[in-house]
Amino acid sequence: MLWLVRDLPRVSGDLSDRRVQVRRVRWRVDVAPLEMRFMHAPRPLAPSAVRLDIQLLRAIAVGLVVVYHLWPNRLSGGFIGVDVFFVISGFLITSHLARSAASPQGVNLARFWGNRARRLLPLASIVLLASIGAAYAYLPASVWRSTLTNVIASALYVENWSLASSSVNYLARDQAAYITQHFWSLSVEEQFYIAWPLVVILATFIGVRVFRKLARADAARRAVCFAILAIFVFSFMYSLWISSTEPQVAYFATTTRAWEFAAGGLLVFAPSISRRAKPLRIVASWIGLALVLGGALLLDGTEPFPGTAALLPVVGAALFLWAGDVPSRWAPTVLTKVRPLTWIGDISYGIYLWHWPLIVIAPFVMAGELTALSKTVLVLVAIGLAAASKALIEDPFRFGPTWSANARRGFYPAALGIALVSAISVSGIVSIDSSARAAIASAAVGRTAQLGSKPDLGAPLVPTLAGRSTDYAQMFDCFDLTHTAPHTCTYGSPDAAVSIALVGDSHAAQYLPALIDIADSRGWKLTTYVGVSCDAGLSEDCAGRLSYLDAFETGRYDAVLFSAFRGSASSFEGVREYVSRLNDAGVNILAIADAPYNPSSAYACIDATDGDVQRAQKCVIARDLALRKYPDRVTKIAGQLGLPTLDLTDFYCSSETCRTVNGNVIIYQDSPSSHLTKTFVDLLRPKLEKDLVNFLEQR
C-alpha cells in the first residue's frame, strides 16, 4: 500500500496537546471549460507533516483488513479496506504528479520511482525474508516450494497475477493460503506506481501539443484529467464485465482495479468545497465513512468483486477525502484528536505487511486453532512489529540523507532486497527439486518395488514431502486445465497394431506416466482425451466434447480406459450419460476404479512425520471415510452397464483402513483432490499392464 505523508499539507502546532492547526493550500486550476480546481493540493514537506484525516482513513482501512482476516464471520466485507487504500494512493500520487507535470521541469521519473522504491521495498524485503525463515521453521515441507514460488512473485510485485493464475488453475485448487498472499494488493500498487507517471507524462506530452492556445500548466492539467477519466471509465466497464465472467481473475487483476486509483486521482481535479461550507463537508465526511463501514458490514464476498459492489468503499473513501480534515466536533474527523488512531495510520503499512504472515504461521506454532485471546495477541504483535519497523527500517531509508541524496541511491536498497529475496527463493526451489530427484533415484521404486512392499527404514520417503505436490511428471502435459480447448496427444507407435485410448478427468490422466511406458515397451499406440470435467464428456465444461465423442464413435480403439474422480463436480447423471453413449457406440471400455479419498487430516499426518518412514506407516484413513464419503461413480456405472472394471482398492485398503504410503512411497499428491503421485503410479504399472493385456485378449 502507499503510506506516503511527505507530499501533504503542513501541520503546525503541538500534537501532544491535540491543538492541531492545518494550513491548507488551494491551487486554482483554470481548465476551461471545466472550471476545475485542485482540492487541498498537497506539497512536499518535512517528515512530521501529515494530513490527519488521511491517517485516520488509513487506520480504518487497515483495521478492516486485519479484523476481516482474523474474524471473517464478524466483518464479512472487511476486505474492502484494500479498496480504500487504492483510492488514497490514487489521490496522493496524482496530486504529486499533476503538479510536477504542470511545472516547466515536468515529472522527474527517476526521482519518483526512487522515492517509491526506498519508501516501500526495504521493509517489504525484510518481511519476505522473515516469511521464508518462518516457512522453513514452522510450515509443513509440502508447502515450501509453492511458498518460495510466491515469495519470488511477491518480490517482483506480480503476486496478484500469480494468484489470478492459481485461482483458475485446476492443479492449484488444493493449495492452502500462502504466507505472502497479501502481497497481491502491494503488487497492484507497485504496478500503479510504474504505470501512472508514464500515463501523466504521455498525457502531458499530447496535451501541450493539442491545447496550444493554453499555457503549459493548464494544457497539462486538462490532458491529465481527461486521461485519468478515460482510465476510470474503461477500467470500471471492464471490471463489471470480467467480475461476472471470471470473478477469481477479476479480484486480483490490475486492470479491474485501475478505476479505483483513478477515482482518487479525479479528486485532484474536483471542485473543492469552500471552507465556509462546513456543514456540507461534515455531511460528506459522514456519508463517506458510512459507505466504507457499511460496505464492510454488508458485503459478504459472494458478490462479483470488484464490480458495482466496490463502489461502496471507493465512493465512500472519495467523499471522505473530498471533505477533508473538517475542523468540527461534529465531523468524524474529530477522531483525529485521538492520537492512537492516527498513529495506527502512521504505521499502517507495517501492520498490513506483518499481520498476514503471523496469521498463517501462528496455528502451526501453537499446534491448534487460534482462539480469541491468541488473535488479540497477534494484533498486538503485528502493531509492535510495525512500530519497530517504522523506526528502524522505514524512516531511515525514507528520510535518511544517504538514501535521499539523489534518485539513484533510492534504488540501491530496493534492488538489493529484491535480489536477495529472489536468490534465496530460487536456490531453495532448486534444492527442493534436487532433493526430490535424489530421493527417488536412491530409493527402491518403480519396477524394483512392488505394491504392498514393506518399508525400508534406512531409505527416505519418496517423493520427498517438499516434492510430492509436484510429483506428477507427464500427467498434465496434454490436459485441458481451463475448459477452453481440447487437448489430444498420441504416444507410442503411430502404426501400431494395438491402439488404446485414455478418457476422463485428471483421475484418468494420473495414470498416464505408466500407460506411456506400457505403450512404448509393447509397441502400442496410446491416444489421450482428458481434461477438466471430461468425466462428463457431453457437458459444455469439457472443451473437447464433440471432437472427443466423434473420435471414439468413428475410431477403432482396441481399448478405451476411463476413470473419474469420486468427488468430481460433474453430476453422476452426466458421467453416466457419457459412458452410456460410448458403450452404445460399441466402444471397448475398461473402467478404472478411482483411488480412495484422501482427507486433509491424512495429508497433514504425512507432513507431521517430517519424512520419518516408520511414523508415516501410521497415517491411515478409516475405510468408511476413504470409500464411502464419496462413493466411486466409476464402479457403480460400470456395474449398471455391465462393463469390465480394473479395481485396485485392495492394494490400498484392508478391511478397516486405507494406506497413504506404500512402503516408502507416498501415495497421494494432494488433498482433497486425492491425485496419485507419479512415483506411486510407477508401482501400479505392472498391475495396469497385466489387466490391460488380459482385457485385450478377451475382446
N, C-alpha and C positions, 0 to 999 in steps of 0.2 A: 504494500500500500504506500501511498505517498503521505508522509507526515512532515511536510515542509512548513516551516514557520518563518523563515527568514524573509520571504517576499510578502510581508504583511504590514498592516498599519502599525505605527509606533505606539507603544504603550508607555505612558508615564505615570508616576505615582508610586506609592508604597503598596506592594502586593500584600504585605503582612497585615496591614490594617484594612485590606479589602477595598480601599478607596482607589479605584482604578479609573483613570481618565484615558479615553481612547481618542487620539487625534486622527480623524479620517481625512482623506484627500479625495475630492471629487474631480474626476477627469472629464472634461467636456469633449465629446467626440462628434463633430459636425459631419455626419454621414448622410447627406441628403440623398434621397428624400426620406430616409428612415427616421431622421431626428433621434438618433440613439445616443446614449451616454454610457460610459463605463460607470459601474456602480462600485463605490468603495474600492477603487482600484488599488491593489497593494503595491508596495515598493520595497526594494531590498533594505533590510535593516539589521540591527545588531541581533546576536543570538537570543537575547532575552525578550525580543519583541514578539508578541503573539496577538492574534485576534481571538479573543476568548470564546466567542460563540462557535467558532470553528473547532476549537479544542473541546468544547462541550459536545458538539456533534460527533466528533471522533470518539469520545468516551462512550457515548451512547451506542455508536456503531460497533465498536469492539466488544462492548458489553453484551450486545445482542448475539454476536457470533459465539462468544465463549459460553454464554448460557445455553444457546441452542446446541452446541456440541456436547455439553455435559448433561443438560436436561431437555432433550428434544421434545418430549411429550408435554412439557410445560410451556415451551415457547417454540411452537412448530414452525414459525416463519422467521426465526432469528437469523437465518442465512442471508436475509436482505441487508444486514449490516455491511456486507461487501459492496452492495449496490450504492449505499450511501457514500462509502469511501470513493467509489468511482466518480460520483458527482463532485465531491470535494476536490479530487485530483484534477478533473476537467476544468473546474473553476480556477484553481490556483495556477495551474500550468498555462492555461490560455491567457490569464491576466499577465503573466510574465512575458510570454512570447508575443502577445499582441502589442505590448508597449515596446518591446525590442524591435519588432517588425516596423513599427511606425517611426522609429528613430532613424537618422541617416546611416548609422552604423549597421543596422539590421540585426538579425539573430546570429549570435556567436554560437554556432553549432557545437564546436569542441568544448567550450566552457559549459554550455547547457548540459551536454551529456556527461562531462566530467563531474559536474556538481551532483547530478543524479547518482552517478556511479559511486562516489565517495560517501554519499548520504545513505545509500541503501545496501550496497553489496558487501561491505565488510561484515556487518552483523549477520546478514543472510548466510555468508560463507561460514561463519562461526557456528551458526545453528545447524547447517548442513553437516559440518564436521562432527558436531556433537551427536547428531542423529545417526551418523554412520557408526560411531562408537557405541551408542545405546542399542542400535540394532544388533550388532555383533554380541553385545553383552547380555541382552535380555530377550530379543525376539527369536523365534524358532528359526533354525537354519533353512527351512523350506522357503522362507520369505527373503532371505539375504539377497539373492540375485535380483529379484524384482525390486527390492528396496534400492539397491545400488543403481539399477537402471533408471529409476525415478529420481534418484538424487542427481544423476547426470542431467536429466531433463530439467530439473529444478535449477541447477547451477547455470544452465544455458538459457533459462527462462522460456522454456517451451513445455512446461509441465501441463499447462492447460490443454495443449494439443495431444500430449501423451495420454492424458486421462480421457479426452474425447475419443481417441482411438480405442482405448481399453474398454470404454463404456459400450461399444458396439462390437468388441472383439469376443467372439464365441469362446476362445481359449482362455480369456482373462476373466470370465464371469465369476469364477470362484475365488478370485483374489480378495484378501482382506484389505481393509483400509490401509493405505500407505502412510508411512510416518511423515512423508513430505507432501501429502495430498493437498494441504492448504496452500502450497506454493502455486497452485493454479491461478489464483487471483493476483498474486505478485507477478506471475508471468504475463498476465493480461496487462497489468500496469506497465511493466517494462517495455512491452511491445508498443504500448501507447506512447511512452516517452521517446521511443525511437522514431515512430511514425509522425507524431503530432508536430514537432518542429519542421519536419520536411513538408508537411501539408501547409504550414504557415508560410514557410519560405516560398514554396511554389505559388501559393495564392497571392502573396505579396508581389512576386515577380510578374504575374499575369495582371494583377490589379493596377500597378503603376503604369502599365502599358495600355490597358483598356480604358482606365479612367484618367486620361492625360490632362483633362481640364482641372482635376483636383490636385491639391497638394499631396505630396507623397504620403504623409501621415493619414490623411483622410482616405486616399485610394487604398492604402494597405489595410486600414480598418474595415472598410467596406468589403474588400475582397476576402479577407479572413472570415468575416461574419458570414458571407454567402457560402464559403467553403464548409464551414462548420455546420451551417444549416442544412446543406446538401448531405453531409455525412449523417446528421441526425435523421433526416427523412429516410434515406436509403437503408441505413442500418436498422432503423426501427421496423421498416417494412419487411426487411429480410428476417429480422428476429421473429416477427409474427408468423412468417411462413415456416421457417425451419423449426420453430418451437413446437409447431403442431405436427410436423412430419418426422423430424429426428430430434426429439426432446433431449436425449442424452448428449448429443453433439452440441446442440444449441446452448446448453447450460455453460459449457466450457469455452466455446468459440469466441475469439476476439471480435470477429465480425458482428456477432449478435450483441456485443457489449459496447461497441463503439458509440452508439447513440446515447448511452448513459454518461460517458465522458463529454460528449457533445452538448448534452443538456446543461452540464456545469459550465462548459465553455460559452454557451449562448448567454448565460447570466452576465458575462462581462459586457455584453452589448445591450443588455436590457435597460429600459428606463429606470433610473434609481428612484427610490421613494424619498420624498423630501423629509428632512428632519422634523419638520412641523407636523407631518402626518404620522405622529407617533401611534395613534390608535390603529391605523392601517397596518403599521409594522408589527404591532402586538398581535393583531388578528392573524396576519400572515404567518407569523412565527408559531403561534399555537396550532394553526391548521397544518403547517408543515410537520411539526412534531407529532401531531395526532395521526397523520398519514403514515409516518415512519413506524410509530409504535403500533398503530392499528394493523399495518401490514404484518408486523412481527407476530401479532396475536391471531390474526385471521387466516393468513396463508398457512397451508399445511404441507406444501411440497408436492401435492398432486396436480397442481395447476401447470400448464405449459409455461416454462420459465427459461429465459426472460421474455415474456410476451406482454400482454396487457397487464398482467399481474405485477410486473416490475414497475409500472407507472406509480404505484403507491409509494415505494421508497424514493424513487427518482424525483417525482414531483414534490414529495414531502421535503426531501433534502434541499431541493432547489428553492422552495418557498422559504425555508429556514435561513438559507444563505442570503436570499434576496432581502429579507427583513433586516438582517444584520444584527449586531450586538445592541439590542434596544435598551436604553438606559431607563428602565422602569421596573418597579417591584411587581408589576402585573404581567410582565413578559416571562416566558420560560427561561430566558437568558439571565434571569436573576440568579439562577443556579450557578452561574459563572463565579459568583462570590464564594461558592463552596470550593475552596482550593483543592481538596482531594479529587473532585470531579475533573477539573481542568488538568490536574496532574496526571490523571489516567489518560487524558487526551494527549498529554506530552509524551507519554511512554507507550502509546497505543500500538506503535509499530512493533516494539519488542514484545508486548503482550501477545499480539497476533502470531508472531514468529514462534514463540516458545510454548504457547498453550497446547497446540495440537500434538507435537511430539510427546509432551508429558501425558496427554490423554491416551495416546497409543501405547506408551511404554508402561504406564502405571499398573494395568491389570496383570502384566507379566511379573513385575517386581513384587506385587502383593499376592500373586498366585490366586487371584479371585476377582470377582466383580467389584466395581467401585461403589462405595457407599456414599451417602450424603456428606458424611464427615470428610472422607477422603477426597471427594470432589471439591469441597470447600478448601481443603489444604492445597489441592492442585492449583486453584485460582490464586491463592496467596503466593505459592511458589512461582507461578508464572509472572505475577506482578513484581516479586522480588528480583527475578532474573532480568526482567525488562528494565527495572530501575538501575540495576548494576550495569547492564549492557549500555544504557544511555550514557552513564557516567564514564565508563571505561572504554567503550568502543565507538558508539555513535558520535558523541560530541567531539572527541579528539580527532577523529577523521573528518568530521564535518566542518569544524571551525579551526582546527589546528593549522598554524601558518605553514607548516611543512607541506601539507597536502593541498591547501587552498591557494598557495602562492601563484600557481598558474594552472591552466586547464589540463596540461599533460599529466601533472602529478596526481590529479584526481583519479586517473585510470589505473595507476600502479597498484594500489591495494586491491582494487576490484579485480584486475586481471590476475593478480597473484592468488586471490581467493578462489576464483573460478578454476584456474589451472590446478591448484592443489586439490580441490574437491573432485574435479574430473579425473585427475591422475590416480588418486586413491580409489575411486569407484571403479575405474577401468581395470586397474590391477586386481581389485577384488573379484571382479567378474571373471577375469582370465584365470585367476587362482581357483575359483569355484569350478569352472568348466574343466580345467586341467585335472583337478582332484577327482571329478566325476569320471572322466575318461580313464584315469589311472586305476580307480577302484574297480571299474568294470573289467579292465584288462587283467588285473591281478586276481580277480575272484573267479570261482568256478561257475560260469554262467553259460548261456547259450546251449550248444549241443553237449557240453561237458557236464551240465547239471540236469536234473530231472525234476518233474513235478513231484511234490511231496518229499523232496530230499531233506535230510537233516541239516541243521545249521552248522557251519564251521565257525567256532568261537574265535578262531585266530584270524579270520578274514573279516573285512568290513561289510556293512550293509551296502547293497547296490540296488539302484543308483544311490548316490550319497543323498543325505537329507536336503542339502542345498541344491542338488541337481535333479531331484525327482520331478519337480513341476515342469521341467522342460525335457524330460526323457520321453520324447515321442517320435524322434527320428523322422521317418517318411510318412507318418500317419496323416499329416495335413498338407503335404506338398501339392496335392491335386484335389482340393476340397473347397467347396463354396462356403465361405465363412460369413458372407454378408447378404445372402438372399438375392444377389444381383446377377449372377451369370453362371451357367452350367460349367462344370469342370469335369472333363473326361480325359483320362490318360491310359496309355497302353504300355504294359511291361512284358518282358519275356520275348518269345519268338513271334514275330508278326505272322509267319506262315505255319504256325504250329497245328498239329492235328487235333490237339485238345485246346478248347477255348473256354475260359471261365470268366465270370464277372463278379464284381462286388458292388452291392447296392445297399443304401440305407443312410443313417446319420453318422455321427462321429464314433458311435459304438460299433459300427461296421468298419469305419476307417482305421480304428485302432489295431485291427488285425493285419493291416497292410504290410508292415515290415516282414512278417512271417510268410505271408502269401506271395510277396515278390520273390523271396528266397526260394520258396517251393517252385514257383513258375520257372525261375532261372535254372534251377537244378534239374528239373524234369523236361525242360524244353516246351513248356506250355505258354499260351498267350493269356494274359490277365488284363482285363479292362475294368476301370473303376467308374462308378456313377454315384458319388457320395457328396453330401452337403448338408447344411443346416436344414432341419425339418424334412429331409428327403426320406425319412422313415415313412412319412405320409406323402408319397411321391406325386399324388394328384393334387396336393394342396398348392395354392399360389405361392406359399412361402418357400417351396422347393423350386429354385430358379430353373432347373433343368427338366421340369416335369414332363413336358411334351416331347422333347428330344430323347429323354431317357426312355419314356414309355415306348416310343416308336422303335428305339434301338432294341429293346427287349422283345417286342412283338414281331419284329421283322428279322432280327438276327437269330443266329443259331448257336446258342451257348450250351455247352455240354453241362455246365453247372452254373447257377446263379446263387451266390451266397448272400443271405440277407440277415441283418441284425439291426437292433434299435435299442436305445436307452430306455430302461424300465421307468425312469422318471421323466420321460420326454414331455415337452409342452404340447406336442401333437396329440390330437384326440385318438383314443383307442379305435373309434369307428373309422377315422381317416387312415390309420395304419392298416386296419383290416381290409378296407376297401381297396387299397393299393395292392396288397399281397393277393387278394382275391382276383383282381384284374390280371395280374401277372400269371397266376395259376390257371385262370380260364383261358389265357392265350397259349397255354402249353409250355410255359417257361419251366425249366427244371430247377426248382427252388430247393436249396438246402438252408434251413433256418438255423442260425447260431444263437442259442440262448444267451441272454445278457448276463454279465457278471453280477454278483451280489452287490447290493447298495453299500456304499462306504460312507458312514456318517462322519460328521466333523469331529466327534469325540474320538473315533478310531484314528483319524488323521492326526489329531493333536497328540494322541498316545504315542505314535511313532516319533513325532517331533520331540516329545519329552524324554525319549530314550537317549538322546544325544549320540545316536549311532551305535549304541550297545546292542549287539546281536541277540544276546540272551534275553534282555529285557523286552526286545521287540517281539519275541515269541508270545508274550502275554497280551499283546494288543489284538484282541479278537472281538468279533461282533456277534451278538446273540443271533442265532439263525432266524428267529422270527422277525427281528428287525431287518436283517440283511435281505431276506427273501420276500417278506410279506408287507413291509411298509409300502413298497412299490412293486406289486406283483408283475412278473415278467410277461409282457404282452406278446413277445415272440413265440414262446412255447404255447401260450393259450391259443393264439391264432393258428399256429401250426397244427395243434390238436384238433381244432374245429374244421380245418380244411384237409386234414389227413396228410400233412407234409412231413417229410423226414426232418429230424432235429439233431443238431450237434450240441449236446448238453454237457457242459464242463463243471456243473455245480459240485459234483462230488470231489473235484480237485481243489475246490475252495473250502468246502464245508464238511463238518462232521455232523452228527445227529443233533448237536446242541449249539455249536458255534461255527463261525466262518473266519478264516485267517486273513490277515492283512500283509503277512510276509510268507514267502515260501522259502524255507531255509534262510539264506542270506539275501534273498531278492525281495525288495519292496514291491507289492502287487499294484498299488494304486498311485496314480499321478496326483490326484486331487480329490476334493470333497466339496459339495455333494455330487458333482457330476460323475464321479466314480470311473474315470478313464483308467485303463491299464497302462502301466509303464511299458516302454518298448522292451526293457530288459526282461520283464515277465512274459511278454508276448513271445520272446525268443524261446522261453521254456515251453510255450504252448505249441510251437512249430511241429514237433513230431506227432502230437495228437491231432492237430489240424490236418496234417498231410495224410495220416493213416485213415481218418474218417472221410476225407475228401476222395481219396483213391477208392475206398470201398463204395462210396456213393456213385462214382463214375462207372465202376464195374457192374453195379446193379442196374444201371439205366438201360 
